[in-house]
Amino acid sequence: MSPPPEPPAPAPSSAGTIGAVVANAARGAPEATAAIIDDHPHTFTDLDKAGSRVAHQLVAAGIAHGDVALVVSETSFDLLASFVGCARAGVVFAPINPALDAATIADSATRIGAAIALVSPQHQSAAAALPVAVTARWFEAEAEADVEVSPVSLPVVQGHDPHVAFFTSGSTGTPKAAVLSHQTSMLRSHPGSQLEPRGPALCPYPLFHMGGWTITLQQWHARAPVVFVEGTDAATLADALCHHNIERFNAIPALWSRLGEHWGADTTGALPHLRFADTGTSPTSAELLESIVAMAPNAHVRVFYGSTEAGNVTSLHHDDLLAVPGSCGQPSVLTELALSEEGELLISGPLLFDGYLNDPDATAAAFTDGWFHSGDRAHIDDAGFVHILGRLGTVIRTGGESVVPETVEAEARNHHDVDDIAVFGVPDEKWGETVWAAVVTTKPVSLKDLRAHLGAAGLPSYAHPRHLLHLDAIPRTAASGQVDRHRLRQLAARQP
C-alpha cells in the first residue's frame, strides 16, 4: 500500500501579524471607528488603506524586511498609519520620545542601526541632526490618499518576525530598545477568540510607550475605538472620559489622583460609564484605590504590574484590592514566576520580549536559563499574591550597610508636610554611597527635621538622608511615572 501523498506546502501568509489585525477589522467592520484624534474619527477602512500606502512607500524607498525605522512623532493618524505600514512591510517600528533633544535622537538612531527615520514635520530639527547613513522621511497618510501607490510587492511577514522596538524608560541611564515579535504583540493584546462588545477606550499614554500601543491593539483586535487626547491634565482627561462615554481607562496612579483632585467633593459617581478602571506601574495606595472605586462605581477596578520586557506580569482584581493591601496581584495568564536566591522576581513565558536591539551583552545579562531578571525584589505569599519590595538597583550601599529607598520613602511620607519624596544614592569616596532625599513639601522641611522624624519611626541612622534637595516635583519617567533616579543624581551633582 502506497503512503498517503504529502500535503501541499501552505501558501505564504501574513496571518497572525499586526498588519493582519487591521485588515481583519477593516473586513469585518469597515465603517467602525478605529481611532479618534482631536475629536476626529478615523474608520478601520481609513486605517487599512493608509497603512498599505505607507508599507508600499517604505518598500519603494528601498527599506527591506527586517530593517529598523526610528519614529519621531507626536500622536497623529499619520503615526498610526506608519505603525500599520511598518508591520506590513516587515520593518521594525521603533518609536522614541519626540521631546528628547536632537543629539540624543541621533545617537539612538545609530545605536539601534536604523535604516530610516520617520520624522514628522513638527520635529525636523531632529531630522537635521541624524547620521548621514539614516534617511529621514515622513508619510502623510491623509494628504497622500489620492497619490498612486508604487507598484511594489510587499514581503511575507511571519509571526516570529520582529515587530516593534520600545525604548525602556531609562530610569537608570541610557535606555535600551526591547524588541517584540508580531506574535508577542498579538499575545499581549488579544482579547480572546470570541468577539464581545468592548466599548471605547481612552489612551492617556504617549505612543512611544508600550502601554499606549497595547491599549490600541486591544481595541483594534475587538474592532472597537481608541480615543487619543493631547495632554494629561485633569480637565482634558475628565472631558474626554465623559464626552466619549469611555468604558475602559488605564492610567498611572498620578493621573487617577489628578482626576480625584479635579472633581473634589463631586468624585463619587463621576464616571458611571466606565466598566474597567485600571492602574499600575508604581505603588498604588489603598486610599487611591478607594477613590477610583468611588469615581467609577460600575467599573471592575484592577492593578497591573509589568514592564516593556515582560508585558503584563500580574494583576490584582476588584475583590482583592483591599483584601490584599500592597500586593500587585497574582500571575497573569501565560506567565510563570519564581524568586532567585537574592529575592529577585524572575519571569518566564511567551509574553517576554526577544532581546535588546543591537545589544547582545544586555540581552544575555537579562536572562538566566530562559528566566527574565525583572530587577525587582519581591515576596510571593502562600496564596500566590506578589508583593514588590523595591528595585534591586536602587538599594543604597553606604558604609557597609544596605538602605532600601522605598522603606525610607514610606516613613517619610508620614511626615505631615512631605507631599512627595524620592530617596537615592550618590557615589562617595568614603562611604561608597551617601543617602540623599529629594522632597516636595507643603511647608519648609529641614534635613534635621526629616532625620528626627525618621529616627522616631525607628529607622537606623545610616538610613537617614545626609543631603536634601527641595524640588517643585519629583522627576519621573515620561510614561510609566517611575522615579527618575538617574536625573536625581544629575541634580545632586550640581549642588555646591
Protein Blocks (a to p, Z undefined) as FASTA:
>chain_A
ZZddddddddddfehiaklmmmmmmmmmmmbcfbdcehiacdfklmmmmmmmmmmmmmmn
opaehiacdddddddfklmmmmmmmmmnopacddddfkbcfklmmmmmmmnopabdcddf
klmmmmmmpcfklccddddfklmmmpccdddddddddfklcfbdcddehlnbcadddddd
fklmmmmmmgbjbdcdebjaddfbdckbfklmmmmmmmmmnopacdddedjbfklmmmmm
mmnopabdcddfklmmmmmmmnmmmmgoplmmbmbdceehiacdfklmmmmmmmmmmbcc
ddddddfklopfbdcdfklmmmmghiabjadehiacdddfkopacdedjkbcfbdehilk
lmmmmpgghiacehpacdddfkopacdfbjfklpcceehiacdfklmmmmmmmpmklmbd
cddddddfklopacddddddfbdcdfklmmmmmmmnopafklpcfbdcddfbdcddfklo
pacfklmmmmmmmpZZ
